[in-house]
Amino acid sequence: MKDQGRSPRKRTGGRRRPNHKKKKHELGKDTIEAQVGEQRLKTVDARGNTQKVRAVQTNVASIADGAETIQATIENVVENPSNPNYARRNIITKGAIIETSEGRARVTSRPGQHGQVNAVLVE
């Protein structure tokens, strides 16, 4: 989410003029909404000479079942509590319920930030 800074309006409704432009650390980037599909990753420069790997599309999930993890294929998004429209558009975010080859699972990672989908089976 982009940091928009303080409001340009005062409590009284009067206008408050900005005293400087945004600095480099105040800038934000558009979010990448990971969708179900053939795996496509994107690397983005991050702060502090590092890089983030973001998932544009993915169809593989690491599912934790007790002490072991299983690689499963993602079929579709069943529900997404963050936005009901995301389930219709097959967008994967943290907390989304996905239908996989192993059964239904809840996503515990952030694919738009980490580039991978980690999930836990839902009974």
C-alpha positions as CSV (number, residue, x, y, z in Angstrom):
1,M,0.0,0.0,0.0
2,K,1.3,3.4,-0.9
3,D,1.9,5.9,1.8
4,Q,-0.1,9.0,0.9
5,G,1.2,11.2,3.7
6,R,-1.0,13.6,5.6
7,S,-4.3,14.9,4.3
8,P,-4.2,18.1,2.2
9,R,-7.1,19.4,4.2
10,K,-7.2,20.8,7.7
11,R,-9.8,19.8,10.3
12,T,-11.7,23.0,9.4
13,G,-11.8,22.1,5.7
14,G,-9.1,24.6,4.7
15,R,-6.3,23.6,2.3
16,R,-2.9,22.7,3.6
17,R,-0.1,23.1,1.1
18,P,2.6,20.4,0.8
19,N,6.0,21.6,2.1
20,H,8.1,19.0,0.1
21,K,7.8,16.4,-2.5
22,K,7.9,12.7,-1.6
23,K,11.4,11.3,-0.8
24,K,12.7,8.1,-2.1
25,H,11.7,6.1,1.0
26,E,8.2,7.6,0.9
27,L,7.4,6.3,-2.5
28,G,5.4,3.1,-2.9
29,K,4.9,0.5,-5.6
30,D,1.7,-0.9,-7.1
31,T,0.7,-4.3,-5.7
32,I,1.1,-7.4,-7.7
33,E,-2.0,-9.7,-7.4
34,A,-0.9,-13.3,-7.8
35,Q,-3.2,-15.3,-9.9
36,V,-3.7,-19.0,-10.6
37,G,-1.8,-20.0,-13.8
38,E,1.5,-21.1,-15.2
39,Q,4.3,-19.9,-12.8
40,R,5.6,-16.5,-13.6
41,L,7.9,-14.6,-11.2
42,K,9.1,-11.0,-11.2
43,T,12.0,-9.6,-9.3
44,V,11.7,-6.1,-7.9
45,D,14.4,-3.9,-6.3
46,A,13.8,-3.4,-2.6
47,R,15.3,-1.1,-0.1
48,G,18.8,-1.8,1.2
49,N,20.4,-3.4,-1.9
50,T,18.0,-6.4,-1.8
51,Q,15.5,-7.9,-4.1
52,K,12.0,-9.2,-3.7
53,V,10.6,-12.1,-5.8
54,R,6.9,-11.6,-6.5
55,A,4.6,-14.1,-8.0
56,V,2.6,-12.8,-10.9
57,Q,1.1,-16.3,-11.6
58,T,1.5,-19.6,-9.8
59,N,0.0,-23.0,-9.8
60,V,2.2,-24.8,-7.2
61,A,1.6,-24.7,-3.4
62,S,3.6,-26.1,-0.5
63,I,1.0,-27.6,1.8
64,A,1.9,-28.4,5.4
65,D,0.2,-31.5,6.7
66,G,1.4,-32.1,10.3
67,A,5.2,-32.5,10.2
68,E,5.6,-32.9,6.4
69,T,5.1,-30.6,3.5
70,I,3.6,-31.7,0.1
71,Q,3.9,-30.0,-3.3
72,A,0.4,-29.7,-4.7
73,T,-1.1,-28.0,-7.8
74,I,-3.5,-25.2,-7.3
75,E,-6.8,-25.6,-9.2
76,N,-8.7,-22.4,-8.2
77,V,-9.5,-20.0,-5.4
78,V,-12.6,-21.0,-3.5
79,E,-13.0,-18.0,-1.2
80,N,-10.9,-15.0,-0.2
81,P,-11.9,-13.2,3.0
82,S,-10.0,-10.0,2.1
83,N,-12.1,-9.4,-1.0
84,P,-14.9,-11.5,-2.4
85,N,-14.1,-10.3,-5.9
86,Y,-10.6,-11.9,-5.7
87,A,-12.2,-15.4,-5.5
88,R,-14.0,-14.8,-8.8
89,R,-10.8,-13.5,-10.4
90,N,-8.6,-16.4,-9.0
91,I,-6.3,-14.0,-7.1
92,I,-4.3,-15.6,-4.3
93,T,-3.6,-13.5,-1.1
94,K,-2.8,-14.5,2.5
95,G,-5.8,-16.1,4.1
96,A,-7.4,-17.3,0.8
97,I,-8.9,-20.7,0.7
98,I,-7.6,-22.6,-2.4
99,E,-8.7,-25.8,-4.0
100,T,-5.6,-28.1,-4.6
101,S,-4.9,-31.6,-5.7
102,E,-4.5,-32.5,-1.9
103,G,-7.8,-30.8,-0.9
104,R,-8.8,-27.4,0.4
105,A,-6.0,-25.3,2.0
106,R,-5.6,-21.9,3.6
107,V,-2.7,-19.7,2.3
108,T,-0.3,-18.6,5.1
109,S,2.3,-16.8,2.9
110,R,2.1,-13.6,0.9
111,P,2.7,-14.6,-2.8
112,G,2.8,-11.0,-3.9
113,Q,5.7,-10.4,-1.5
114,H,7.5,-13.8,-1.2
115,G,6.9,-15.3,-4.6
116,Q,5.7,-18.7,-3.3
117,V,2.5,-20.1,-1.9
118,N,2.6,-21.9,1.5
119,A,-0.7,-23.3,2.8
120,V,-2.2,-25.4,5.6
121,L,-4.9,-28.1,4.9
122,V,-8.4,-27.1,6.1
123,E,-10.6,-30.0,7.4
